[in-house]
Amino acid sequence: SISRKEKVTHQAIGQRRDRILEKLRKILEDKI
């Protein structure tokens, strides 16, 4: 079972990754 602390950090990492993916998508759109 995943502890509450691990779940919170996992969510934070997921949000950070989503933000990075959005930045990359915008950069790619600018290049096209």
N, C-alpha and C positions, 0 to 999 in steps of 0.2 A: 504493500500500500504506500502511496505517496503522501508524505507529510504535508501539512498546510504550507509550511515555509517553502518547500520545494515547488509546490504548485504555484505560489505567488511569483517566485523567481522565474519559473517556466513561462508564466504569462508575460512578465516584463520582457523576457528575451523575445517572445513571439511578437510583441508590439514593436520592439526595436527593429526586428527583422522586417516587419511590414513597412515601417517607415523607410528603411534602406531600400527595399524593393520599389517603393513608390518613387524615390529619388532616381533610381536607376532607370525606371520606366520613363520618367520625364526627360532624362538625358538622352535616352534612345530616341524618343519622339522628336527631340530637337534636332538630332542628327539626320533623321529621315526626311 
